[in-house]
Amino acid sequence: MLILPLLKFFGDFMRLENTVFVVFKKLTRQKNDRFLFHTKEL
C-alpha cells in the first residue's frame, strides 16, 4: 500500500506549507508596516 505513506507525506507537507505561509505573512506585514511608517514620515 503506497497510499498511506503518501497521505502522511502530503499532510506533513500541507502543515509545513501552512507554517511557512503564516511566517511569510507575518514578515510581509512587518515590511508593510515599516513601509507605511516611512511613507507617513515623508
Phi and psi in degrees as a GROMACS rama.xvg file:
@    title "Ramachandran Plot"
@    xaxis  label "Phi"
@    yaxis  label "Psi"
@TYPE xy
-98.2258  -11.4985  LEU-2
-71.7065  -40.4679  ILE-3
-63.0775  -50.6048  LEU-4
-60.8516  -34.502  PRO-5
-65.0255  -43.6727  LEU-6
-63.4611  -42.0495  LEU-7
-62.7668  -43.9344  LYS-8
-62.7455  -41.6856  PHE-9
-64.7322  -40.4522  PHE-10
-64.0947  -44.0169  GLY-11
-62.9388  -40.1693  ASP-12
-64.7359  -42.0173  PHE-13
-64.6652  -39.9667  MET-14
-64.1687  -43.3018  ARG-15
-63.2582  -44.141  LEU-16
-61.8884  -39.9252  GLU-17
-63.4923  -42.8754  ASN-18
-62.1655  -45.8858  THR-19
-61.0788  -40.057  VAL-20
-63.538  -42.5423  PHE-21
-63.8008  -44.9126  VAL-22
-63.0511  -42.3505  VAL-23
-62.7032  -40.5522  PHE-24
-64.5968  -40.3002  LYS-25
-62.0462  -44.2722  LYS-26
-63.5786  -45.0938  LEU-27
-67.3893  -33.2419  THR-28
-65.9774  -41.8297  ARG-29
-61.5238  -43.1753  GLN-30
-62.2564  -43.5095  LYS-31
-63.7962  -41.3211  ASN-32
-61.5875  -43.9526  ASP-33
-63.6883  -41.5857  ARG-34
-63.9972  -43.789  PHE-35
-63.0265  -38.9386  LEU-36
-62.1955  -42.8327  PHE-37
-65.9062  -42.6831  HIS-38
-67.5052  -31.459  THR-39
-67.1933  -38.4408  LYS-40
-64.8111  -37.201  GLU-41
